[in-house]
Structure formats: C-alpha cells, structure tokens
Amino acid sequence: MKVTIFSILALFLITGCSTKSIFAKKPVKIVNKSKKITMKTKKFAFSDTGFYKSNDKLIQIQAYSTGVAVANMKFYKNSDSVCVGYKCTNRKYFNDNFLSKYYPNKLIVNILSAKPIMGAENLTKSADGFTQNIKTAEYDITYRVTSNSIYFKDRLNRILIKLKDL
C-alpha cells in the first residue's frame, strides 16, 4: 500500500514537471526604453531625457532634468486611472484639465502605445509606421508613428507630445 501511494505521488511529480500546464500564464511583454520626451500642454511643459516603461497593464513616463525627476506619469491601460506625480484621477479629468475636453478618454493611452487614434480616421500607412491628420472645429491633429518615434501635435489646443528613442 505504501509503495502504491509513493509510486502515484512520484508519477504526479515527474509528469507534472514535464508537461505544459494548461494554467500557465502568457509571458508579460515589458518595454523599458530611454527616450527623449517632450510634452507641452496647457498645464505643464517639459522636454528632457527620460524613461518609457510599458507592460500589459501600465504605461509609465519619467522625465529627468539634470538628474532630478520633473515628471512621473502613469497611464493604466485596463482601467480609467491616470496618475500625475502622486495624484491619481480618471482619464476624463486628465483630458479636461491637461489636454482637451473633446478628446476620447483613451486617446493618451493610444498615443503612448503608438496605436491609431480616433478610430483610425484618415490613417495613412508608411513603410515603418503610419500618419493621421484629423481636423475638426475642436482640434487640428497631426499624429505620426515610426519605428523609433511618436509625434502628436494639436495646433488648435497647443498640445505637443513627442517620444523618440535614444
């Protein structure tokens, strides 16, 4: 009896380690890059070297000037939260106070993820990315994504967001 129980336990241990588990999670894609970061909005402006960190749940931007953190922003992909410094709020509040009240709530996450914005309106693909030019009474946007940079400019609302790999 003891031998049978021991054999069964040994079999479970051996086969449990040698087969792929159906409960295994997919690996989390993590991006951590040094970038030249420029952000100019109605509430803040900076253009310095910093870090861009991204995973399945979060995009974080940290900008430094002479070794001192001048910006630390977190944009959550799967929730409505945005944190600027130590203050967290929702995307609508962020848009209303830092960008434009006419922007969709997910716009900043799409920009920082290098994804098309505004339902891919006026999307023109290029060899290494895409461009969108969107003009309405509320905004005049030029948005360009390449393999090593993101450029977003709204002329009407005077907003500029640029990220370029170093």
C-alpha positions as CSV (number, residue, x, y, z in Angstrom):
1,M,0.0,0.0,0.0
2,K,2.8,2.4,0.9
3,V,4.6,1.6,-2.3
4,T,1.5,2.3,-4.4
5,I,0.9,5.7,-2.8
6,F,4.6,6.5,-3.1
7,S,4.5,5.5,-6.8
8,I,1.5,7.6,-7.6
9,L,3.0,10.6,-5.9
10,A,6.3,10.2,-7.7
11,L,4.4,9.8,-11.0
12,F,2.5,13.1,-10.4
13,L,5.7,14.9,-9.6
14,I,7.5,13.7,-12.6
15,T,4.7,14.2,-15.1
16,G,3.6,17.5,-13.5
17,C,7.0,19.0,-14.2
18,S,7.4,17.6,-17.7
19,T,4.2,18.6,-19.3
20,K,2.9,22.0,-20.2
21,S,0.4,23.3,-17.7
22,I,-3.0,24.4,-19.1
23,F,-3.0,27.1,-16.4
24,A,0.3,28.6,-17.5
25,K,0.1,32.4,-18.0
26,K,1.3,34.0,-21.1
27,P,4.5,36.0,-20.7
28,V,4.1,39.7,-19.9
29,K,5.7,41.9,-22.6
30,I,7.7,44.6,-20.8
31,V,9.2,47.6,-22.6
32,N,11.7,49.8,-20.9
33,K,13.5,52.4,-23.0
34,S,15.4,55.6,-22.7
35,K,13.7,58.3,-24.7
36,K,13.8,62.0,-25.4
37,I,10.4,63.0,-24.1
38,T,8.6,66.3,-25.0
39,M,5.2,67.2,-23.6
40,K,3.6,70.6,-23.8
41,T,0.1,71.1,-22.6
42,K,-1.9,73.9,-21.0
43,K,-0.8,72.8,-17.5
44,F,2.8,71.7,-18.0
45,A,5.7,71.6,-20.4
46,F,9.0,69.7,-20.4
47,S,11.5,68.3,-22.8
48,D,14.1,66.1,-21.4
49,T,15.6,62.6,-21.4
50,G,13.6,60.1,-19.6
51,F,12.3,56.5,-19.4
52,Y,9.3,54.9,-21.0
53,K,8.1,51.8,-19.3
54,S,5.2,49.7,-20.6
55,N,3.6,46.3,-19.8
56,D,0.2,44.8,-20.3
57,K,-1.4,47.0,-17.6
58,L,0.6,50.2,-17.4
59,I,2.5,52.9,-19.3
60,Q,4.8,55.0,-17.2
61,I,6.8,58.1,-18.3
62,Q,9.5,59.5,-16.1
63,A,11.4,62.6,-17.3
64,Y,14.6,63.9,-15.7
65,S,16.4,67.2,-15.9
66,T,19.9,67.3,-14.5
67,G,19.2,64.1,-12.6
68,V,16.0,65.4,-10.9
69,A,12.6,63.9,-11.8
70,V,10.5,66.6,-13.4
71,A,7.6,64.3,-14.5
72,N,6.3,61.0,-13.4
73,M,3.1,59.9,-15.1
74,K,1.3,56.5,-15.1
75,F,-1.4,55.7,-17.6
76,Y,-3.3,52.4,-16.8
77,K,-4.4,50.5,-19.9
78,N,-7.2,48.4,-18.4
79,S,-8.7,51.0,-16.1
80,D,-9.7,54.6,-16.2
81,S,-6.8,55.7,-13.9
82,V,-4.1,58.3,-14.7
83,C,-1.5,59.3,-12.1
84,V,0.5,62.5,-12.4
85,G,3.1,62.6,-9.7
86,Y,1.3,61.4,-6.6
87,K,-2.2,62.5,-7.6
88,C,-4.4,59.9,-9.4
89,T,-7.6,60.7,-11.3
90,N,-9.6,59.4,-14.3
91,R,-8.8,59.9,-17.9
92,K,-11.7,62.3,-18.5
93,Y,-10.4,64.6,-15.8
94,F,-6.9,64.3,-17.3
95,N,-8.2,65.3,-20.7
96,D,-10.3,68.1,-19.4
97,N,-7.5,69.6,-17.4
98,F,-4.3,68.8,-19.2
99,L,-5.3,68.1,-22.8
100,S,-8.7,68.8,-24.4
101,K,-12.2,68.0,-23.3
102,Y,-13.0,67.0,-26.9
103,Y,-10.6,64.1,-26.9
104,P,-11.8,60.5,-26.3
105,N,-10.8,59.2,-22.9
106,K,-8.4,56.5,-24.3
107,L,-6.5,58.9,-26.6
108,I,-3.5,59.4,-24.4
109,V,-3.1,55.6,-23.9
110,N,-3.3,55.0,-27.7
111,I,-0.7,57.7,-28.4
112,L,1.7,56.4,-25.8
113,S,1.1,52.8,-27.1
114,A,1.8,54.0,-30.7
115,K,-1.7,52.9,-31.8
116,P,-4.1,54.7,-34.2
117,I,-6.4,57.3,-32.6
118,M,-9.9,58.4,-33.2
119,G,-11.0,55.1,-34.8
120,A,-8.0,55.2,-37.2
121,E,-9.6,58.2,-39.0
122,N,-7.5,59.4,-42.0
123,L,-4.9,56.7,-41.4
124,T,-2.1,56.6,-44.0
125,K,0.3,53.7,-43.6
126,S,4.0,54.1,-44.4
127,A,7.0,51.7,-44.6
128,D,7.8,52.0,-40.9
129,G,4.6,53.3,-39.3
130,F,1.6,55.5,-40.1
131,T,0.3,59.1,-40.1
132,Q,-3.1,60.6,-39.2
133,N,-4.2,64.1,-40.0
134,I,-7.5,64.9,-38.3
135,K,-9.1,68.4,-38.4
136,T,-12.4,69.5,-36.8
137,A,-13.7,72.7,-35.2
138,E,-12.3,71.4,-31.8
139,Y,-8.8,70.1,-32.8
140,D,-6.3,70.1,-35.6
141,I,-4.2,66.9,-35.1
142,T,-1.1,65.6,-36.8
143,Y,-0.1,62.2,-35.4
144,R,2.8,60.3,-36.7
145,V,4.3,56.9,-35.5
146,T,7.5,55.4,-36.8
147,S,9.6,52.6,-35.6
148,N,11.5,54.8,-33.2
149,S,9.3,57.8,-32.5
150,I,5.8,59.1,-31.7
151,Y,4.8,62.6,-32.7
152,F,1.4,64.1,-31.7
153,K,0.5,67.8,-32.3
154,D,-2.8,69.6,-31.9
155,R,-2.4,73.1,-33.3
156,L,-5.8,74.4,-32.0
157,N,-5.2,73.2,-28.4
158,R,-1.5,73.9,-28.4
159,I,-0.6,70.3,-27.4
160,L,2.7,68.6,-28.3
161,I,3.7,65.0,-27.3
162,K,6.9,63.6,-28.7
163,L,8.8,60.5,-27.8
164,K,12.0,59.5,-29.6
165,D,14.3,56.5,-28.9
166,L,17.8,57.4,-27.8
